[in-house]
Amino acid sequence: MAGLGTPEILIILVVVLLLFGSAKLPQLARSLGKSARILKAETKGLHDDGSEDAKAGPAAAEPSSEARDKAARLREEAARLEREAAAAEGGQRSRGALASGEPIEGVPVSDPGRMRQG
C-alpha cells in the first residue's frame, strides 16, 4: 500500500480529523464518493459516446422529433418573454437599442462588434 504502515495511516487519520473536525468527516466522505461516481460515469460516458458515434454514422446528426418539439416550445417561450419584456418597458426600447450600444438608464451597453475586435 505505497509503503504506508499502520502508524503512518493512523497519523494521517489524526491529521485529517484535526483539520476537518469530526462533524465534517461524514460530509467530506459523502462528497468524495459522489465525486468519484461522477468521474466514473463521465469517463464511461466518454468511452460510450465514441463508440456510439462510430456506429450511428450520419443518422445521429438528425434531431429526433422530440428534440424538434422541445426546440419549438423553447423558441415560443423566448418570443413570449421578449413580448412581455417589451410590454413592461412600455415599448420604449427595442432589441435594436441594445445592439446599437445606447445607454440603458444611464448605464452604457457594450457593443458586441467592438468586443469581437478587441
Buried (B, 14 or more C-beta within 10 A) or exposed (E): EEEEEEEEEEEEEEEEEEEEEEEEBEEEEEEEEEEEEEEEEEEEEEEEEEEEEEEEEEEEEEEEEEEEEEEEEEEEEEEEEEEEEBEEEEEEBEEEBBEEEEEEEEEEEEBEEEEEEE
